[in-house]
């Protein structure tokens, strides 16, 4: 896991951190065995030169920048670094005269740590200023996007497009450069995905504005639907740009935080679904509700949010949510089509509408279960991690009380929760088997320790040392090993409940998809299919922002790709991945094998 969040900071601070670690070791060795510290004037002079150069560049930057926050935050960092550097130089001079000097050793450590801390502050201040530059561009785009609301002629649209284009290009370039600079893969994924979505939605927005302008100028029907499509696309673009701004300001990541982020994303999706349900059901109940009305748009938004949750799931849960959302989308299309033909009050249309309404409740339940499952598994995994150290300490100390047993029991309870949520029966049985082994071994060790304590009390003294050692080691290493194995198994189970991660870029996803299509029998840990699902998900999201016929065409292509992927996956699972397959494969030039 990277310690520093950008490659530039990492390249500058990593060598400094290593050098300080070396100095700390020398300091500790000197305290323990009285070793002399060698002459450090040469290395310290090199550090001083590097720090002086960094401070000089920083001061030049402060003189020319218009960023007032940088002007405020940089000077304290300069002072901190320069003072620390002075201590380091003084320590080197003192140690040259007296390699055993205790004050010099303290100066050495204080100066080294001060340089690392001050340099870190300086680099972070500069990096934050760079992030603010990108955010200013992003906010400029957000502000200009709102101009779409006043575009009412083709001349306005041409001007709008000309003005928006350069800003979008600049933002895309800055985001691309930034994501390449980041050390956390997950932050890169979030930035690239959001930027790709914005780029894909830009032509959709221009098209939606054009349709609105044309429809309004001709005073033909569909103005309201065109307006809603324009606003819907605008809102999606704005949401993605706001997500870019949020991610740009992140500086740390850990696996549990990522899982928590997914949980929060599911909860946000669920909240939006709940907020749209009444509007969606109102449209479904009203046979006179028109296609493209706010009620239908609410249904589309619900399905879109449910699709996002489905993409965060794996296995059967993923298939259930995405399958239900797709079916409801098709049924909504049928209801909308019947109403467009004036048949909204027909028995068929009324029945379809009722089925969609009931299906939305089912879909909401599936989304709720997915969010609850992820949160429960993540919480249990974190609880096990917190308990394991205390349990290991208890195993190592034969005189400890019953807290260790309680910690192990608590760990087993959390592991049971994870096992109960596992889709894979083998994975579940594996966890339960380890739990049974730990419970039996712990009970045996606990009983032995009770006997040891009773013996000590009966003789009014401690039991012989050899008895203590025997009890300490009897089964203890085995329990410790099985505990570690249980933690590994539960961690793996939680990871397996998450989808495989595909490449960041569209090009990367296509390459991964093609690689799997050409070699479906090779185990790629599901990356190829994850890449295809990612492409299909992007296609569906894009389709939902389009108007009727275009949406149907793109959704049809997405469904076809999904069907072919499922067919190939089934063939590969049966060991028939090299057999001839039906239908043309997108992005594959591989010919069917001869049998």
Buried (B, 14 or more C-beta within 10 A) or exposed (E): EBEBBBEBBBEBBEEBBEBBEEBBEBBEEBEEEEBEBEEBEEBBEEBBEBBEEBBEEBEEBBEEBEBEEBBEBBEEBBEBBBBBBBBBBBBBBBBBEEBEBEEBBEBBBBBBBBBBBBBBBBBBBBBBBBBBEBBEBBEEBBEBBEEBEEBEEEEBBEEBBEEBEEBBEBBBEBBBEBBEBBBBEBBBBBBBBBBBBBBBBBEBBBBBBBBBBBBBEEEEEBBBBBBBBBBBBBEBBBEBBBBBBEBBEBBEBEBBEBBBBBBEBBBBBBEBBEEBBEBBBBBBEBBEBBBBBBBBBBBBBBBBBBBBBBBBBBEEBBEBBBBBBBBBBEBBBBBBBBBEEEBBEBEEBBEBBBBBBEBBEEBBEBBBBBBBBBBBBBBBBBBBBEBBEBBBEBBEEBEBEEEBBBBBBBBBBBBBBBBEBBBEEEBBEBBBBBBEBBEEBBEEBBEBBEEBBEBBEEEEEEBEEEBBEBBBEBBBEBBBEBBEBBBEBBBEBBBBBBBBBBBBBBEBBBBBBBBBBBBBEEEBEBBBBBBBBBBBBBBBBBBBBBBBEBBBEBBEBBBBBBEBBEEBBEBBEEEBBBEEBEEEBBBBEEEEEEE
